[in-house]
Amino acid sequence: MKRINIPSGSEYEELVGYSRAVRVGNVIEVAGTTSMKDGKVRGLGEPYYQVKIILKKIEQALVDAGG
């Protein structure tokens, strides 16, 4: 089966081989999603806001992966 890496735009993609999501066949795995942007935590001290940011990122990764 073909593996498709879904990029996140993170500097760590090339450095350590990170991908926000990976699709193999009809399975999409998502991992390592945080509320970071431009090296800073968005919503620091506000867990609800952080979760909203993270879920939006996961949603976009799933859409990008064809989910």
Rosetta silent file (secondary structure, phi, psi, omega in degrees, C-alpha in Angstrom):
SEQUENCE: MKRINIPSGSEYEELVGYSRAVRVGNVIEVAGTTSMKDGKVRGLGEPYYQVKIILKKIEQALVDAGG
SCORE:     score description
SCORE:     0.000 S_00000001
   1 L     0.000  148.520 -179.331    0.000    0.000    0.000 S_00000001
   2 L   -79.333  136.390  176.336    1.095    3.528   -0.710 S_00000001
   3 E  -100.239  131.291  177.756    2.117    5.723    2.255 S_00000001
   4 E  -120.682  119.439  175.635    1.178    9.407    2.098 S_00000001
   5 E   -89.335  132.389  179.241    2.747   11.849    4.571 S_00000001
   6 E  -101.391  111.990 -176.139    0.632   14.891    5.357 S_00000001
   7 L   -71.897  151.637  178.079    2.938   17.870    6.041 S_00000001
   8 L  -110.582  -13.330 -175.372    2.353   20.281    8.890 S_00000001
   9 L    87.712    3.655 -179.258    4.847   22.950    7.899 S_00000001
  10 L   -72.768  146.076  176.098    6.883   22.222   11.028 S_00000001
  11 L   -64.963  -19.157 -176.742   10.643   22.677   10.972 S_00000001
  12 H   -80.027  -11.376  179.942   10.868   19.187   12.493 S_00000001
  13 H   -57.684  -51.405  179.315    9.588   17.440    9.361 S_00000001
  14 H   -76.531  -36.478 -175.575   12.997   17.411    7.702 S_00000001
  15 H   -65.277  -46.544 -175.297   14.977   17.340   10.938 S_00000001
  16 H  -126.369    8.436  178.624   13.403   14.218   12.493 S_00000001
  17 L    75.315   30.592 -178.203   11.019   12.900    9.825 S_00000001
  18 L   -79.677  142.412  169.771    7.873   14.209   11.497 S_00000001
  19 L  -136.490  139.627  177.015    4.474   14.301    9.770 S_00000001
  20 L   -60.145  -42.951 -179.110    1.239   15.588   11.293 S_00000001
  21 E  -144.105  154.254  177.204   -0.612   12.691    9.689 S_00000001
  22 E  -134.054  133.026  177.124    0.190    9.600    7.649 S_00000001
  23 E  -114.376  129.405  172.724   -2.227    7.746    5.397 S_00000001
  24 E  -131.055  114.030 -175.310   -1.724    4.128    4.397 S_00000001
  25 L    63.890 -126.624  179.663   -4.635    2.681    2.442 S_00000001
  26 L  -102.258   17.369  178.795   -7.833    3.759    4.189 S_00000001
  27 E  -108.690  130.956  176.101   -6.163    4.345    7.578 S_00000001
  28 E  -119.859  123.728  177.251   -5.076    7.823    8.687 S_00000001
  29 E  -108.218  134.139  179.036   -2.921    8.185   11.807 S_00000001
  30 E  -122.705  136.749 -178.710   -2.490   11.605   13.448 S_00000001
  31 L  -152.383  162.254  170.735    0.081   12.342   16.151 S_00000001
  32 L    63.804   34.123 -177.086    2.098   15.020   17.877 S_00000001
  33 L   -93.928  126.510  179.765   -0.365   17.874   17.474 S_00000001
  34 L  -128.345  178.667  178.572    0.118   20.905   19.727 S_00000001
  35 L   -95.011   20.882 -179.972   -1.046   24.510   19.799 S_00000001
  36 E   -72.069  144.379  171.912    2.386   25.808   18.750 S_00000001
  37 E  -150.972  128.141 -179.208    2.713   28.436   16.022 S_00000001
  38 L    54.175   39.039  176.449    5.902   30.199   15.000 S_00000001
  39 L    77.999    7.616 -178.765    7.731   28.606   17.938 S_00000001
  40 E  -126.195  145.509  177.232    5.259   29.861   20.549 S_00000001
  41 E   -76.559  123.550  174.833    2.463   28.144   22.465 S_00000001
  42 L   -87.711  136.095  179.002   -0.893   29.622   21.520 S_00000001
  43 L    76.805   29.668 -179.895   -3.358   29.743   24.388 S_00000001
  44 L   -55.306  126.206 -179.258   -0.747   29.346   27.120 S_00000001
  45 L    81.189    3.339 -179.354   -2.592   28.740   30.397 S_00000001
  46 L  -126.575   80.225 -175.221   -5.890   28.279   28.524 S_00000001
  47 H   -56.046  -38.436 -179.678   -6.381   24.519   27.972 S_00000001
  48 H   -60.456  -46.401  179.937   -9.813   24.937   26.343 S_00000001
  49 H   -64.390  -41.224  178.565   -8.395   27.315   23.739 S_00000001
  50 H   -60.507  -43.724 -179.996   -5.397   25.022   23.147 S_00000001
  51 H   -63.709  -39.202  177.443   -7.697   22.042   22.518 S_00000001
  52 H   -60.569  -43.052  178.910   -9.749   24.066   20.027 S_00000001
  53 H   -63.644  -46.122 -178.470   -6.555   24.924   18.118 S_00000001
  54 H   -62.811  -45.045 -179.667   -5.350   21.312   18.204 S_00000001
  55 H   -64.940  -34.474  176.188   -8.674   19.897   17.006 S_00000001
  56 H   -65.188  -41.428  178.153   -8.733   22.371   14.110 S_00000001
  57 H   -64.029  -42.197  178.291   -5.236   21.252   13.104 S_00000001
  58 H   -64.136  -43.839  178.133   -6.282   17.586   13.294 S_00000001
  59 H   -56.763  -46.048 -179.385   -9.401   18.312   11.262 S_00000001
  60 H   -64.350  -40.710  178.423   -7.311   19.973    8.548 S_00000001
  61 H   -61.585  -41.509  179.174   -4.828   17.072    8.513 S_00000001
  62 H   -65.660  -40.166  176.513   -7.691   14.595    8.059 S_00000001
  63 H   -63.509  -46.622 -179.766   -9.145   16.675    5.215 S_00000001
  64 H   -60.966  -29.773 -179.474   -5.699   16.957    3.592 S_00000001
  65 L   -85.618   -1.499  179.381   -5.348   13.163    3.866 S_00000001
  66 L    87.226   17.218 -178.626   -8.673   12.641    2.126 S_00000001
  67 L   -81.355    0.000    0.000  -10.587   11.642    5.257 S_00000001
